[in-house]
Amino acid sequence: MKKIIFSILAILSVILISAQEKKEASLRMIVREQSDQILLRWAVDQPMAWQKANEFGYILEKYLFSKEGKILSKPKFIQEKLIKAEPLSSWEKMVMEDDNAAIIAQGLYGESFLVEAGSSGKLADIVNLSEELEQRYSFSLLAADMNFAAAVKAGWGYIDKEIKKGEVYIYKIKTAVPEDVARIKGNSVIGNPSNYHPLPAPMDVAILGQDKSVLLTWEYQMYKDIYTTYNIQKSEDGINFKDLSETPLVNVYDTPDSPAKRMYYIDTLAQNDRKYYYRVYGISPFGEKGENSKIVSGSGVSSLQNTPAITSYEFTTNENEAVIEWEFPKESEKDIEKFQLSRSSTDQGPYIVIADNIPVYQRKITYSDLQPTNYLTITAVGKAPNQKATSYSTFIQPIDSIPPVPPVGLKGTIDSLGVVKITWEPNQEKDVLGYRIFRANIEGEEFSQITVSPIKENLFIDSVQVASLNPKVYYRLVAVDQRFNNSDYSETLVVEKPKLIPPTSPVFSSYKIEDGKVNLSWITPTEDGITLLLERRKEEEINWDIIFQTKDTLQNFIDEKAQPNKQYVYRLKAVNNQKLEAVSPELTLKVINLLPENIIKEITPIVNREKKYIELFWSIENNKKEEIVEYTLYKKDEATEPTTWKVLPGKFTRVVDTQIYPGKTYTYYIRAILSNGAFSNVKTIEITY
């Protein structure tokens, strides 16, 4: 067998595998579990590596992976086989019976590999492969998909009948090619006989009658990994079916860049109006025939002999209304069921039916919802499914002199590079063509149009010079309809340019600390749009707190929350509308408070006249207990001045006075001395004994 010349349908061309070489070739393997055997298929993904693998052969290893549901700690080696193509002499019978076997044999052993075009077209219409090796590789793998027995004979498949119930196997495939000849990455699959399931029937099979043909279509994407080819069976009685073709069908529309969702086939018929029955089945890469689909039936549908034509139209006195007239032979009314009026905004479509079920005897219709642009067609709908004849389109444009309303909702921003972004609310009129943009650089100057033609979007990007004398830019818009009626100008949009120079730095002018409060005064910048921030931090900290913020011209603030005997740092920050900042020099102050702290909260007396004593209790601020070193107590009656009565340690908050006399009034004073030497407030209580 030195040369085999064969023909192949154009639909097979999409299966040809790309010849682009990768850095490292690899083996791909698939598995199909059956109840009593496991089927394996493999292929090398590059032509040159495939040729070397065929020369040296493949090594298939089998391992036991699990038994009775328990995974082995390490897969158990079972066997290893060297698999090579059978000799050429053993192929003769299979080659005579099947063209796919002949293709594989030629790919393996032929001295040359020539593809001739069939009657359907030239070679260039079928394949775009110029390299003989690539043709040999691509057609051989395609033929292997069509004939699993031939794939096994070629050393590209294996049937494992030595399987046991409850066992799961690992199959590893690699080539026997020495690494110094070619590096080809191996692969592996898991085979589990309990995973067997019957092949499904193709879904969603539909049929559509055409003139002397029917179009068959079915779901393709869902079973793409199960079936590589399909076949269609045809019957005249719905009982006895025959394959339409000896060659299985391949989806010509399925490519990596544009995956197909459905598959299509057109069956040419000798005559119309004769019913035929069809069903579809898939064929797996292992040569298994899947379950038949549901049966569908259909017949060819004669095309209509006459086509309607729109002859005239006339506008009425009503807005957007016209009477459309057409012609159609009266003798052909018996062949149709109705007329349909369709409309589109463009001549190319899509066309939408706007008037349906128009009687066959009617030749004119009034349509009252014309758009600014209308392309109309009239369609005669036949009595058979998909039997239609549509006229050429007619362009109708109603008279319109009413302009759109002016655009509203204008908004604009300018960034630091001078890029202006303007948006507005879209006009609600259906016939708006777009918008014209006008600009002025100085208030009061004449606006100039800056758009060449109306823009469709409600967004416009402009560019202006930021570093110019005019601080603002002014815009107006005009809406334009499809009759080029212009609206009035919109309200003027004023867009303020960003200030690239920061504001003048504020400065502190004076300060005063009085009664533990810090009174600060400053001089503010004179620019417009300035926000002034007064910030403060403790000297030992790094984070600033904003204690005052204003956009007014206030120049004074009293900080009442500063803690006594603490050192604070103050600063002013001026921020303009563009978020540019200017910071004042820092001001460091120590808050000294000469007023005593209010530490002693309350004195509670107990007067015991029977035992002749007065007992005093007092409470203090919780956070000051540890700071109190001692208490000084003063006492007086109505005839004497206050004198030091007792000095108590700071841990005491109770004292008893027994030096008292009936009828006299006593006044007690309590003051705490803190660890820093400061005095607390003096708490007083008056008691009559």
Secondary structure, 3 states (H helix, E strand, C coil): CCCCEECCCHHHHHHCCCCCCCCCEEEEEEEEECCCCEEEEEEECCHHHHHHHHHHCEEEEEEEEEECCEEEEEEEEEEEEEECCCCHHHHHHHHHHCHHHHHHHHHHHCCCCEECCCCCCCHHHHCCCCCHHHHHHHHHHHHHHHCHHHHHHCCCEEEECCCCCCEEEEEEEEECCCCCCCCEECEEEEECHHHCCCCCCCCCCEEEEECCEEEEEEECHHHCCCCCEEEEEEECCCCCCEECCCCCECCCCCCCCCCCCEEEEEEECCCCCCCEEEEEEEECCCCCECCCCCCEEECCCCCCCCCCEEEEEEECCCCCCEEEEEECCHHHHHHEEEEEEEEECCCCCCCEEEEEEECCCCCEEEECCCCCCEEEEEEEEECCCCCEEECCCEEECCCCCCCCCCCEEEEEEECCCCEEEEEEECCCCCCEEEEEEEEECCCCCCCEECCCCCECCCEEEEECCCCCCCCEEEEEEEEEECCCCECCCCCCEEEECCCCCCCCCCEEEEEEEECCEEEEEEECCCCCCCEEEEEEEECCCCCCEEEEEECCCCCEEEECCCCCCEEEEEEEEEECCCCCEEECCCEEEEECCCCCECCEEEEEEEEECCCCEEEEEEEECHHHHHHEEEEEEEEEECCCCCEEEEEEECCCCEEEECCCCCCCEEEEEEEEEECCCCEEEEEEEEEEC
